[in-house]
């Protein structure tokens, strides 16, 4: 891919994300989005807390239709007909707002009747026409919020049931008339208003609100200052700070590019000024921002969809993702430390760093709020209501903060920002829900899983490689959530049928759907960071691929050894985690050619061989399975540790021979 094409794509992506971050609506649009978002949040509070204010509790269908009508209408104000984000709302976009509200209201009003009379299979004439109108509005909302690729995928799959019998095996299915298919999509609980929207209404809305309030009340600045105070003074401190700051912000925002733009604007100049090359600074920020979407406790919207999809408490997803996330950031930390040691980079001066005492004195409420969130989620299992309690506590603390206290305008800005974010998620979820519905309507899910297993020759390794490649390809053109849901329908059943752990399979899909953000040829996360750093986009992407190497191997480790996501007895989990961390340390050291506490492997043919040997030893130590030369997993780990002694001895001897203070070129 040429640099010109790359730069054009990056420029468009950056313009959209910058517009998203700085979007300031005014006039009627500002008040409509603010009021509509407030109404939706109050509806969520009423539903999730089972409040009797204003009458009896709503049916789930009524609740979801109201949320869909509100947020889909906001989509037409936040996204232009070209798909670009803009606060300048033309008059013709307002023409879609009223019909969206009216149609959402119609389905909310008739949800009890449609449930009792089975309208998803035998809708009356009025409901059919209303379904078609909502179908067209959802397609338009998906196109604006999700882009042309996602729109094309949704459109094709939504029409698929009308010609399924004409498609050759293994994709052949039951054919149904268009006027029967669309009501099924709009009324049943297995399509647009199925698991994705149910997850939104119960989990996503609260945590997105919590993340937004945390950022608007200064939480992002506090955690950045805390990271600076803790690790900023050590070698490569600016890069290590990026890990913590970007990881935390990414967990809240759930968007890689948005995370790059917010934290990268500070971290990339700091890294460059402390000695990191521009492309390395961009690569570090891209990797740290990508990992943030995979890091508990929030992990973006996708993890909540996964919890609903699997029918598990979200806290199980959060705890399962903790070890892989820690391994990824540990590997990134080791590489940054190794790079800094080779280049002789020092940390930031004490004068440049905030004092940890002052940071904690001003920011202790944020720690308390997070503690409340974790306790309510883990000890009390109040997953749906915990973020609202945390938001209430955070807003109460905020009123006593002289530095970050909300003004009325700031509060409205926050609500408008939340509404815009939630509208984007809803538009995408409603669209990809039709993909799920298409597979349900045609009865294709089971046969397709069987065909995938058969195509892989009943080989688990081949099936995993096919799954990784498929996830990577779809991750290039879809949002993380859209990619995950599509593959959860198509690919996950085949992997589970092959005997793999179900939770590990779904995390495997999530991880491999993320790697396209740092992997050429797409690598939008790396390209965006390169634009901020003034570096070559493709060179930055290749550096990000090397720095983020753990993200490519760790999904294979935990899907083959569920102990790495806590799905095993505690002694087995402890042993597997210990081997995994040791293996990641060796792998990361091999990628940079520097082994901490030992020395550099240098440059040259022999040094390259030693780096390959060290990386290989890391893979063997962390290997979740045996079989090589009749060795079991424990024997392979031991063999890898013994193999690592060769490059370690080489680095130690080289350190004794090379004069102190000599730096190896990058």
JODA-V330141 format. One record per residue. N is the residue number from 1. NEAR is the number of other C-alpha atoms within 8 Angstrom. Layout:
n=<N	N>
near=<NEAR	NEAR>
//
This chain:
n=<1	2	3	4	5	6	7	8	9	10	11	12	13	14	15	16	17	18	19	20	21	22	23	24	25	26	27	28	29	30	31	32	33	34	35	36	37	38	39	40	41	42	43	44	45	46	47	48	49	50	51	52	53	54	55	56	57	58	59	60	61	62	63	64	65	66	67	68	69	70	71	72	73	74	75	76	77	78	79	80	81	82	83	84	85	86	87	88	89	90	91	92	93	94	95	96	97	98	99	100	101	102	103	104	105	106	107	108	109	110	111	112	113	114	115	116	117	118	119	120	121	122	123	124	125	126	127	128	129	130	131	132	133	134	135	136	137	138	139	140	141	142	143	144	145	146	147	148	149	150	151	152	153	154	155	156	157	158	159	160	161	162	163	164	165	166	167	168	169	170	171	172	173	174	175	176	177	178	179	180	181	182	183	184	185	186	187	188	189	190	191	192	193	194	195	196	197	198	199	200	201	202	203	204	205	206	207	208	209	210	211	212	213	214	215	216	217	218	219	220	221	222	223	224	225	226	227	228	229	230	231	232	233	234	235	236	237	238	239	240	241	242	243	244	245	246	247	248	249	250	251	252	253	254	255	256	257	258	259	260	261	262	263	264	265	266	267	268	269	270	271	272	273	274	275	276	277	278	279	280	281	282	283	284	285	286	287	288	289	290	291	292	293	294	295	296	297	298	299	300	301	302	303	304	305	306	307	308	309	310	311	312	313	314	315	316	317	318	319	320	321	322	323	324	325	326	327	328	329	330	331	332	333	334	335	336	337	338	339	340	341	342	343	344	345	346	347	348	349	350	351	352	353	354	355	356	357	358	359	360	361	362	363	364	365	366	367	368	369	370	371	372	373	374	375	376	377	378	379	380	381	382	383	384	385	386	387	388	389	390	391	392	393	394	395	396	397	398	399	400	401	402	403	404	405	406	407	408	409	410	411	412	413	414	415	416	417	418	419	420	421	422	423	424	425	426	427	428	429	430	431	432	433	434	435	436	437	438	439	440	441	442	443	444	445	446	447	448	449	450	451	452	453	454	455	456	457	458	459	460	461	462	463	464	465	466	467	468	469	470	471	472	473	474	475	476	477	478	479	480	481	482	483	484	485	486	487	488	489	490	491	492	493	494	495	496	497	498	499	500	501	502	503	504	505	506	507	508	509	510	511	512	513	514	515	516	517	518	519	520	521	522	523	524	525	526	527	528	529	530	531	532	533	534	535	536	537	538	539	540	541	542	543	544	545	546	547	548	549	550	551	552	553	554	555	556	557	558	559	560	561	562	563	564	565	566	567	568	569	570	571	572	573	574	575	576	577	578	579	580	581	582	583	584	585	586	587	588	589	590	591	592	593	594	595	596	597	598	599	600	601	602	603	604	605	606	607	608	609	610	611	612	613	614	615	616	617	618	619	620	621	622	623	624	625	626	627	628	629	630	631	632	633	634	635	636	637	638	639	640	641	642	643	644	645	646	647	648	649	650	651	652	653	654	655	656	657	658	659	660	661	662	663	664	665	666>
near=<5	5	8	6	8	11	10	8	8	12	8	8	10	10	8	10	11	10	10	9	7	6	9	7	8	8	6	6	10	11	9	8	12	12	8	11	14	9	8	11	9	8	9	11	11	12	11	10	7	8	9	8	6	4	5	6	9	7	8	6	10	13	13	13	12	12	10	10	14	14	16	14	14	13	15	14	12	11	13	13	7	6	10	9	11	11	10	5	11	6	6	6	12	11	8	10	11	9	8	14	11	9	12	14	11	8	10	13	8	8	11	10	7	12	8	6	6	9	12	12	8	7	11	7	6	6	9	13	8	9	12	11	9	12	10	8	9	12	12	8	13	15	12	16	12	14	10	8	9	13	13	8	8	13	9	8	11	11	10	9	17	10	10	13	9	6	9	7	5	7	9	11	11	10	10	9	8	9	8	11	12	12	17	13	15	13	11	12	8	12	16	18	17	11	13	15	14	11	13	13	12	11	11	12	12	12	10	14	11	12	10	13	12	13	10	8	10	9	11	11	8	11	11	11	11	12	12	14	13	8	10	16	14	9	13	16	14	14	12	13	14	15	15	12	13	16	16	12	13	19	16	13	13	11	9	14	12	11	14	16	13	8	12	14	10	8	13	14	9	9	13	11	7	12	7	10	7	12	14	11	14	17	16	15	17	16	14	15	18	15	13	16	16	12	15	11	7	11	15	15	12	10	12	13	14	10	13	14	9	7	6	9	10	11	10	8	13	12	11	12	13	11	12	13	12	8	13	13	11	11	15	15	10	11	13	12	11	14	10	12	11	13	10	8	12	11	12	13	7	7	5	6	12	12	7	9	6	8	13	9	7	7	10	8	9	11	8	8	11	9	8	10	12	10	9	12	12	9	7	7	9	9	12	9	10	12	13	10	9	13	12	8	9	13	9	8	9	11	9	7	8	6	4	8	10	10	6	6	7	8	9	9	9	11	11	12	9	12	14	12	8	11	13	12	8	13	16	13	12	14	14	13	17	14	13	14	14	14	11	10	9	11	9	11	11	8	8	12	13	9	9	11	15	8	7	11	7	9	8	9	6	9	13	10	8	9	10	11	8	8	13	13	10	10	15	10	8	12	8	11	10	12	13	12	11	11	11	11	11	11	11	13	12	13	14	11	9	9	6	11	9	8	8	12	13	11	10	13	15	10	11	14	16	11	12	15	14	17	12	9	6	9	12	12	14	18	15	15	15	16	11	12	12	7	12	9	15	10	9	16	15	10	11	17	10	8	14	13	9	11	10	10	8	11	13	10	12	15	12	9	9	12	13	14	13	12	9	8	8	7	6	9	13	8	8	12	11	8	11	12	11	11	14	15	12	14	15	16	17	15	12	10	12	16	14	7	4	10	11	12	14	9	8	6	6	7	11	9	8	13	15	10	12	15	14	10	16	17	12	12	16	15	12	10	8	12	8	7	4	6	10	10	11	8	9	14	13	9	11	14	11	8	11	13	8	9	13	10	8	10	15	11	8	11	11	7	6	7	7	4	4	6	7	8	5	4>
//
